[in-house]
Amino acid sequence: MKKLFGRFGAIVGLAFAGFAAVGAADFKPVLLYDIGGKFDKSFNEAAYVGAHRFEEETGNGFKDFEPNSETQYEQALKRFARRKADLIVAVGVGYSVAVRNVAADFPNVKFTVIDAIIDLPNVQSITFKENEGSFLVGMIAAMKTESRTIGFLGGMDIPLIRRFERGYRQGAEYVRGDLTFIENYVGTTPSAWNDPIKAAEMARSQYARGADIIFSAAGPSGLGSIQAAKDTGNLAIGVDSNQNHVAPGVVLTSMLKRVDLAVYKAMKAAQDGHWSAGHNVMGLAEGGVDFALDEHNAALITAEMKAKLDDARAKIVAGEIVVGDVEGSNVGH
């Protein structure tokens, strides 16, 4: 155990190299990723894109850290807090307890946590209405399916991911009432986010049972579902980042969760002196969720489909369509 923490300390120590050389007047934000790696083509990569945008626009760099396990969350938070980072952005539900503990010990350090709600005077919590974006991709699946059977593949079985499924199912049923749904979850522990092999096996099983479209809300594991769609001649729906380019013509669309926008706004507000603690929610109205349409899937989404989606989006924003939620999906992760 001592060797483990010794190696971790060395890794995190390298991440801090250069802080001492930075002038006190410079803004020093930090980005801590969830398990799965910075360039996971999904959740973490969206966070990186937001931080990179901040760096490009302001000229201020940022430090980041990729944990190998949840045991590293609190250690990393403490080390950056001790170095008096101006803002620490922790991405993912797994950081909930660690941020709560560390923020209480470092009241003069600002923390932004994404996908959890922490009621402390130095913590900004950002959550999303994933169910609203999932409603739209559910509509797309219902309009596109030929077998009338569609699938959902979640990563870790927690209320947050069941929120994706709830919106997806409601959106599909908004279009038609003769659908069959197949639902699976990769696992019940954080390793479920990073197991594309198991996800691919589950996706192949769903396709074999008649599904021709599967929406995966599983982080990097979802890449396995996309590969299964490619291998079996079916369609997949990506999540978080725009994954249309991963397999053009195979990825029907992606449910965009604008973690990039959340990270960018948090860093920019902190630099400009406008950052504030509290809970911010990003749905369709705030530009926090949507579906992806680009050159990679334009041939799959017709003008008629797009018109129906635009109409539904407007009705959700206006409150004419209320998308169901899941109890506990914002609390206790």
C-alpha positions in Angstrom: 0.0 0.0 0.0 2.9 2.4 0.8 4.4 1.7 -2.6 1.1 2.4 -4.3 0.7 5.8 -2.6 4.3 6.5 -3.2 4.0 5.9 -6.9 0.7 8.0 -6.9 2.5 10.8 -5.1 5.2 10.9 -7.7 2.7 11.0 -10.5 0.7 13.8 -9.0 3.9 15.6 -8.1 4.8 15.7 -11.8 1.4 17.1 -12.5 2.3 20.1 -10.3 5.6 20.8 -11.9 5.6 24.3 -13.2 3.1 25.7 -10.6 6.0 27.3 -8.7 7.2 29.1 -11.8 3.8 30.7 -12.4 3.3 34.3 -11.2 0.8 34.9 -8.4 -1.3 37.1 -10.7 -1.9 34.3 -13.2 -5.0 32.3 -13.1 -4.4 28.6 -12.3 -7.3 26.2 -13.0 -7.2 22.5 -12.6 -9.2 19.8 -14.4 -9.6 16.3 -12.8 -11.0 13.7 -15.1 -13.1 10.6 -14.3 -11.8 7.1 -14.8 -11.4 6.2 -18.5 -8.7 8.6 -19.7 -8.6 12.1 -21.1 -9.2 11.1 -24.7 -12.1 8.6 -24.2 -14.1 10.1 -27.1 -16.9 10.7 -24.6 -17.3 12.3 -21.2 -13.7 13.1 -20.3 -12.8 14.3 -23.7 -15.7 16.7 -23.6 -14.3 18.2 -20.4 -10.8 18.5 -22.0 -12.3 20.3 -25.1 -13.9 22.9 -22.8 -10.6 23.5 -20.9 -8.7 23.6 -24.1 -11.1 26.2 -25.4 -10.5 28.3 -22.3 -6.8 28.0 -22.8 -7.0 29.0 -26.5 -9.2 32.0 -25.8 -7.5 33.4 -22.7 -3.9 32.3 -23.1 -4.1 30.8 -19.6 -3.0 27.2 -19.4 -4.6 24.6 -17.1 -3.3 21.6 -15.2 -5.1 18.3 -15.5 -4.9 14.8 -14.0 -6.1 11.4 -15.1 -6.8 9.0 -12.2 -6.5 5.3 -12.6 -9.0 4.5 -9.8 -11.4 6.2 -7.4 -8.8 5.8 -4.6 -6.9 8.7 -6.3 -9.7 11.2 -6.3 -9.3 12.7 -2.8 -5.5 12.5 -2.9 -5.4 14.6 -6.1 -8.0 17.1 -4.9 -5.9 17.7 -1.7 -2.7 18.1 -3.5 -4.0 20.7 -5.9 -5.9 22.5 -3.1 -2.7 22.7 -1.0 -1.0 24.3 -4.0 -3.8 26.9 -4.0 -5.2 26.3 -7.4 -7.6 29.1 -8.3 -10.3 26.6 -9.4 -10.5 22.8 -9.3 -13.0 21.3 -11.7 -13.8 17.7 -10.9 -15.7 15.8 -13.6 -18.0 12.9 -12.7 -20.3 11.5 -10.1 -17.5 9.6 -8.5 -16.0 12.8 -7.1 -19.0 13.6 -5.0 -17.7 12.4 -1.6 -14.1 13.4 -2.3 -15.0 17.0 -3.2 -17.3 17.3 -0.2 -14.5 16.2 2.1 -11.7 18.3 0.6 -13.8 21.4 0.0 -14.7 21.5 3.7 -11.0 21.3 4.6 -10.0 24.0 2.1 -12.7 26.7 2.4 -10.6 29.3 0.4 -10.3 27.1 -2.7 -13.0 27.1 -5.3 -14.4 23.8 -6.6 -16.7 23.0 -9.5 -18.1 19.5 -9.6 -19.9 18.1 -12.6 -22.8 15.6 -12.1 -23.1 15.9 -8.4 -24.7 18.4 -6.0 -22.7 19.5 -3.0 -24.0 22.2 -0.7 -20.9 24.1 0.5 -20.1 27.8 0.1 -17.0 27.1 -2.0 -18.5 24.5 -4.3 -20.3 25.1 -7.6 -22.4 22.1 -8.7 -23.3 21.6 -12.4 -25.8 18.9 -13.5 -27.6 18.3 -16.8 -31.1 17.4 -17.9 -29.8 14.3 -19.7 -33.4 13.1 -20.0 -34.2 16.1 -22.3 -31.4 15.3 -24.8 -32.2 11.6 -24.6 -35.8 12.4 -25.5 -34.7 13.7 -28.8 -32.4 10.8 -29.7 -35.3 8.5 -28.6 -37.4 10.2 -31.2 -34.7 9.7 -33.8 -34.5 6.0 -33.0 -38.2 5.6 -33.2 -38.4 7.4 -36.6 -35.5 5.3 -38.0 -36.1 1.8 -36.7 -37.2 -0.8 -39.2 -37.5 -3.7 -36.7 -39.6 -1.7 -34.2 -37.1 -2.9 -31.5 -34.6 -0.5 -30.0 -32.0 -0.9 -27.3 -30.5 1.0 -24.4 -27.1 0.1 -22.9 -26.1 1.9 -19.7 -22.7 1.9 -18.1 -22.9 1.9 -14.3 -26.4 1.2 -13.1 -27.1 4.4 -11.1 -30.0 6.8 -11.1 -28.1 9.3 -13.3 -27.8 6.7 -16.2 -31.4 5.6 -15.7 -32.3 9.3 -16.4 -30.9 8.8 -19.9 -33.0 5.7 -20.4 -36.1 7.4 -19.1 -35.9 10.2 -21.6 -34.9 7.9 -24.5 -37.9 5.7 -23.9 -40.3 8.6 -23.5 -39.0 10.3 -26.7 -39.4 7.0 -28.7 -42.9 6.5 -27.4 -43.8 10.1 -28.2 -43.3 9.1 -31.9 -44.9 5.7 -31.9 -46.5 3.2 -29.5 -45.6 -0.1 -31.1 -42.0 -0.4 -30.0 -40.1 -3.1 -28.1 -37.3 -1.9 -25.7 -34.3 -3.9 -24.6 -32.2 -2.6 -21.7 -28.9 -3.7 -20.2 -26.3 -2.2 -17.9 -22.6 -3.0 -18.1 -22.2 -3.2 -14.3 -22.7 -1.8 -10.9 -19.2 -0.5 -10.1 -17.1 2.2 -11.7 -15.3 -0.3 -13.9 -18.5 -0.4 -15.9 -17.4 2.9 -17.6 -14.3 1.3 -19.1 -15.3 -2.1 -20.3 -16.0 -1.9 -24.1 -15.5 -5.6 -24.6 -18.4 -6.5 -22.2 -20.5 -3.6 -23.7 -19.9 -5.0 -27.2 -21.1 -8.5 -26.1 -24.3 -7.0 -24.6 -24.9 -4.9 -27.7 -24.5 -8.0 -30.0 -27.0 -9.8 -27.8 -29.5 -6.9 -28.2 -29.0 -6.9 -32.0 -29.4 -10.6 -32.1 -32.8 -10.2 -30.2 -34.0 -7.9 -32.9 -32.8 -4.4 -32.0 -31.5 -2.4 -35.0 -30.6 0.7 -33.0 -28.9 0.9 -29.6 -28.3 4.1 -27.5 -25.4 3.7 -25.2 -24.9 5.9 -22.1 -21.8 4.1 -20.9 -18.8 6.4 -21.3 -15.8 4.7 -23.0 -17.6 1.3 -22.8 -20.1 2.7 -25.4 -17.3 2.4 -28.0 -17.9 -1.3 -27.8 -21.5 -0.9 -28.7 -20.6 1.2 -31.7 -18.2 -1.5 -32.8 -20.9 -4.1 -32.4 -23.3 -2.0 -34.6 -20.6 -1.7 -37.2 -19.9 -5.5 -37.1 -23.6 -6.5 -37.4 -24.8 -3.9 -39.9 -26.9 -2.0 -37.4 -27.0 1.5 -36.0 -25.7 3.0 -32.7 -26.3 6.3 -30.9 -23.3 7.9 -29.2 -23.3 10.0 -26.0 -21.7 13.0 -24.3 -19.2 14.0 -27.0 -20.2 14.0 -30.7 -19.3 10.4 -31.6 -20.7 10.6 -35.2 -17.2 10.5 -36.6 -16.2 7.3 -34.8 -18.1 5.2 -37.4 -19.7 7.5 -40.1 -23.0 6.0 -41.4 -23.2 3.7 -38.4 -23.6 6.2 -35.6 -27.1 7.5 -36.2 -26.6 10.5 -33.9 -25.0 11.4 -30.5 -26.8 12.7 -27.4 -24.6 15.7 -26.7 -24.0 16.5 -23.0 -22.1 19.8 -23.1 -19.6 19.1 -20.4 -17.2 21.1 -22.6 -19.4 24.2 -22.2 -19.8 23.6 -18.4 -16.0 23.4 -17.9 -15.3 26.4 -20.1 -17.9 28.6 -18.4 -16.7 27.6 -14.9 -13.1 28.5 -15.7 -14.0 31.7 -17.5 -16.3 32.9 -14.7 -13.6 32.1 -12.1 -11.0 34.0 -14.1 -13.3 37.0 -14.6 -14.4 37.1 -11.0 -18.0 36.0 -11.7 -17.8 32.5 -10.4 -20.3 31.6 -7.7 -21.2 28.6 -5.6 -24.5 26.9 -5.9 -26.3 24.5 -8.2 -26.6 25.2 -12.0 -28.7 22.9 -14.2 -28.1 22.7 -18.0 -30.9 21.4 -20.2 -32.1 22.2 -23.7 -33.0 25.7 -22.8 -29.5 26.4 -21.6 -27.8 24.7 -24.5 -26.6 21.9 -22.1 -27.9 18.9 -24.1 -28.9 18.2 -27.7 -28.4 15.8 -30.5 -25.6 15.9 -33.0 -26.1 16.5 -36.7 -23.0 16.9 -39.0 -21.6 15.6 -42.2 -21.1 12.1 -40.8 -24.8 11.5 -40.2 -26.6 14.0 -42.4 -27.7 11.3 -44.8 -29.4 9.4 -42.0 -31.5 12.4 -40.6 -34.1 13.6 -43.1 -35.5 17.1 -43.3 -38.9 15.7 -42.1 -37.2 14.1 -39.0 -35.3 17.4 -38.3 -38.5 19.4 -38.4 -40.2 17.0 -35.9 -37.2 17.2 -33.6 -37.1 21.0 -33.8 -40.8 21.1 -32.9 -40.3 18.8 -29.9 -37.3 20.8 -28.7 -39.3 24.0 -28.7 -42.1 22.3 -26.8 -39.8 21.0 -24.2 -38.2 24.4 -23.7 -41.6 26.0 -23.5 -42.8 23.4 -20.9 -45.4 22.0 -23.3 -43.6 18.6 -23.1 -42.4 17.6 -19.7 -39.7 14.9 -19.8 -39.9 12.4 -17.0 -36.9 12.2 -14.5 -35.6 9.6 -12.1 -35.7 10.0 -8.4 -32.3 10.5 -6.9 -30.6 11.1 -10.2 -28.9 14.3 -9.0 -28.2 13.3 -5.4 -26.1 10.8 -3.6 -23.8 9.6 -6.3 
